[in-house]
Structure formats: structure tokens, C-alpha cells
């Protein structure tokens, strides 16, 4: 066997090694992407679970729950309640915008974002919340892309918070 043949075999083995390495790297990237998406979904749901639990212990839980009633209006609340509810609403909307940024980055699963987008759009359309949302959109807090995303979201017929409404 001559040196040219040995060099050709070595090059062939080197090329095969590169191909195997690329296939392995591709597999690892896909696995990592799935893991990151699963962790984002788990973190999203865990965050909402903890938020809801803390909200259930809130001293003004009854007033907060009134926001979800279809016959409730923003003006039905006292000034003190409006301040507290405004902070709760902002907290909720900021959670949704954090999810939206994960969705835009391709990290949060579309099926998770689609449901949460509908919930957020429905939430800001509630009679008691829509007045707050109109004002909130004027603040330099939410991104324009998020506002457009939520304002164009399909709405769910009825939302509930902690209690079931008739």
C-alpha cells in the first residue's frame, strides 16, 4: 500500500468522524431545545400556581375576585381598591408579557402561549379591568408588540378567578 492510499483512507475516516460529530451535535441541540422548552413551560405553570396561591391569601381577595364578575365595573371600586387592583392587574399582565417574550424567542410552546394569550386578552376585556387596561397601555411598561398581541387575542366567553360565578 502506498502513502497516497493511506492518506485517502485517513481523509475518508476523518470526514466520517466529522459527519458523526455533526449528527451527535444536532441530536444534542434538539435535546437541549426540548429541555429548555419543558423547563419554560414548567416554570410558567409553577409561577402561576404560586401567584394564585399567594393571591388566595391576600387580605383583599374578595375585592380582587370581584374584578372577574361580568357585571363589575372599574368605577364600582373605591380609590383604595383601585390602587390595589391596579397593582394586581399590572402583576398579571407583566407575567403574561414575560411569557410572550419566551414565546417570541421560540422557548415557550405555542400551545401554552395560545391559551395564555386568550386568557390575558379576555382578562383585559373584563368590564372592571378594561378601563385599567386602556390607561395601562399608555404607560411605558408593556411593549407595543405585546399590546398588539393581547388586543388581537380571541376572547374566552367567561373567566373566573378563585370562585365560580353564575
C-alpha positions in Angstrom: 0.0 0.0 0.0 1.4 3.4 -0.9 1.2 6.7 1.1 -1.4 8.2 -1.2 -3.8 5.3 -0.4 -3.2 5.6 3.3 -3.8 9.4 3.1 -7.0 8.9 1.2 -8.2 6.3 3.8 -7.3 8.8 6.6 -9.2 11.6 4.9 -12.2 9.3 4.5 -12.1 8.3 8.2 -11.7 12.0 9.2 -14.7 13.0 7.0 -16.8 10.2 8.6 -15.8 11.4 12.0 -16.9 14.9 11.2 -20.3 13.7 10.0 -20.8 11.6 13.1 -19.8 14.5 15.3 -22.3 16.8 13.4 -25.1 14.3 13.8 -24.4 13.9 17.5 -24.2 17.7 17.9 -27.5 18.1 16.1 -29.1 15.5 18.4 -27.7 17.3 21.5 -29.1 20.6 20.3 -32.6 19.1 19.7 -32.5 17.5 23.2 -31.4 20.8 24.8 -34.2 22.7 23.0 -36.8 20.3 24.2 -35.4 20.6 27.7 -35.4 24.4 27.7 -39.0 24.4 26.4 -40.1 21.9 29.0 -38.4 24.0 31.7 -40.0 27.2 30.5 -43.4 25.6 30.5 -42.9 24.1 33.9 -41.6 27.5 35.3 -44.6 29.3 33.7 -47.1 27.0 35.4 -45.3 26.9 38.7 -45.2 30.7 38.7 -48.9 30.9 38.1 -49.6 28.3 40.7 -47.6 30.2 43.3 -49.1 33.5 42.2 -52.6 32.2 42.6 -51.8 30.6 46.0 -50.4 33.9 47.3 -53.4 35.8 45.8 -55.8 33.4 47.7 -54.2 34.5 50.9 -54.4 38.2 50.0 -56.3 40.3 52.6 -58.3 41.8 49.7 -59.0 38.6 47.9 -62.8 39.2 47.8 -62.3 42.6 46.1 -59.8 41.1 43.7 -62.2 38.4 42.8 -64.9 41.0 42.1 -62.8 42.0 39.0 -63.8 38.8 37.3 -67.5 39.3 37.7 -69.1 40.3 34.3 -71.3 43.0 36.0 -68.4 44.6 37.8 -67.1 48.0 36.6 -63.8 49.8 37.5 -65.8 52.7 39.0 -67.5 50.2 41.4 -64.3 50.1 43.4 -63.1 52.7 46.0 -60.0 54.6 45.2 -58.0 52.4 47.7 -59.3 49.3 46.0 -58.4 50.7 42.5 -54.9 51.2 43.6 -54.6 47.7 45.0 -56.3 46.2 42.0 -54.1 48.2 39.6 -51.1 46.6 41.1 -52.6 43.1 40.9 -53.6 43.8 37.2 -50.1 45.0 36.4 -48.6 41.9 38.1 -50.8 39.7 36.0 -50.1 41.5 32.7 -46.4 41.6 33.4 -46.4 37.8 33.9 -48.1 37.4 30.5 -45.6 39.7 28.9 -42.8 37.6 30.3 -44.4 34.6 28.7 -44.8 36.4 25.5 -41.1 37.1 25.3 -40.4 33.4 25.9 -42.8 32.6 23.1 -41.3 35.1 20.7 -37.8 33.6 21.4 -39.2 30.2 20.5 -38.8 28.9 24.0 -42.4 28.7 25.2 -44.6 26.2 23.4 -47.1 27.8 21.1 -49.9 25.8 22.6 -49.2 27.2 26.0 -48.9 30.8 24.7 -52.1 30.5 22.7 -54.1 29.6 25.7 -52.5 32.2 27.9 -52.8 34.9 25.2 -56.6 34.2 25.0 -56.8 34.3 28.8 -54.9 37.6 29.0 -57.0 39.1 26.2 -60.1 38.0 28.0 -58.8 39.3 31.3 -58.1 42.8 30.0 -61.5 42.8 28.3 -63.4 42.3 31.6 -65.6 45.3 32.3 -63.7 46.1 35.6 -60.3 45.7 34.0 -60.8 47.2 30.6 -60.7 50.8 32.0 -57.5 50.0 33.7 -56.0 48.4 30.6 -56.8 51.5 28.4 -54.8 53.6 30.9 -52.1 51.0 31.4 -51.4 50.8 27.7 -50.4 54.5 27.8 -47.7 53.8 30.4 -44.2 53.0 29.2 -44.4 49.4 30.7 -45.7 47.0 28.1 -44.1 46.6 24.7 -46.1 47.6 21.6 -45.8 44.1 20.2 -47.3 42.7 23.4 -50.1 45.2 23.4 -51.0 44.3 19.8 -50.8 40.6 20.6 -53.2 40.9 23.5 -55.6 43.3 21.9 -55.9 41.0 18.9 -56.3 37.8 21.0 -59.5 35.8 20.7 -61.7 36.2 23.8 -63.0 33.4 26.1 -66.6 33.6 26.9 -66.3 33.7 30.7 -63.4 33.9 33.1 -63.3 33.1 36.7 -60.7 33.7 39.4 -61.0 31.9 42.7 -64.7 31.5 42.8 -67.2 30.2 40.3 -69.5 32.9 39.0 -73.1 32.3 38.0 
